[in-house]
Amino acid sequence: MKLTRLVGQCDEGECPTIFATDRGTLVVQGARVADHGQEIPAHETMVEIPIELIRKAIRDNLI
């Protein structure tokens, strides 16, 4: 899978970031959430990102 960085909170890539894939999907980098209390499949995880990251992506017409 090829990832293309759309928007992030820093330039180094070690912070919340949204990527586009070459499969027409999005990948989100963020902090893994362990105490969510939700039932999710074993092959999935939940991540937390700042709402401002989504707002920035929308403002910049990236998603």
C-alpha positions as CSV (number, residue, x, y, z in Angstrom):
1,M,0.0,0.0,0.0
2,K,1.3,3.5,-0.9
3,L,0.6,6.3,1.5
4,T,0.5,10.0,0.6
5,R,0.5,12.5,3.5
6,L,-2.5,14.8,3.3
7,V,-2.3,16.8,6.5
8,G,-0.6,16.5,9.9
9,Q,0.0,18.4,13.0
10,C,3.8,18.5,12.5
11,D,6.3,18.2,9.7
12,E,8.2,15.2,11.1
13,G,5.5,12.5,10.8
14,E,5.5,11.6,14.5
15,C,2.2,13.2,15.3
16,P,-1.5,12.8,14.3
17,T,-1.6,12.6,10.4
18,I,-4.1,11.7,7.7
19,F,-2.9,9.8,4.7
20,A,-4.5,8.9,1.4
21,T,-3.8,5.4,0.0
22,D,-3.4,4.2,-3.5
23,R,-6.6,2.1,-2.8
24,G,-8.9,5.1,-2.5
25,T,-9.0,5.0,1.3
26,L,-7.7,7.0,4.2
27,V,-5.2,6.0,6.9
28,V,-5.1,7.9,10.2
29,Q,-2.1,8.1,12.5
30,G,-2.9,8.9,16.1
31,A,-2.7,7.7,19.7
32,R,-4.1,4.2,20.2
33,V,-7.1,4.2,22.4
34,A,-7.3,1.2,24.8
35,D,-10.0,2.3,27.2
36,H,-12.8,2.9,24.7
37,G,-15.2,0.2,26.0
38,Q,-16.4,-0.7,22.5
39,E,-16.6,-4.2,20.9
40,I,-14.4,-4.1,17.8
41,P,-12.9,-6.9,15.7
42,A,-9.5,-8.2,16.7
43,H,-7.9,-7.0,13.4
44,E,-9.0,-3.3,14.0
45,T,-8.0,-0.6,16.5
46,M,-9.2,2.8,17.4
47,V,-7.0,5.9,17.3
48,E,-7.6,9.4,18.6
49,I,-6.8,12.5,16.6
50,P,-7.4,16.2,17.3
51,I,-10.6,17.5,15.7
52,E,-8.6,20.4,14.3
53,L,-6.8,17.9,12.1
54,I,-10.1,17.1,10.3
55,R,-11.0,20.8,10.1
56,K,-7.6,21.6,8.5
57,A,-8.0,18.8,6.0
58,I,-11.5,20.1,5.0
59,R,-10.3,23.7,4.9
60,D,-7.5,22.7,2.6
61,N,-9.9,20.7,0.4
62,L,-7.9,17.5,1.0
63,I,-10.8,15.3,1.9
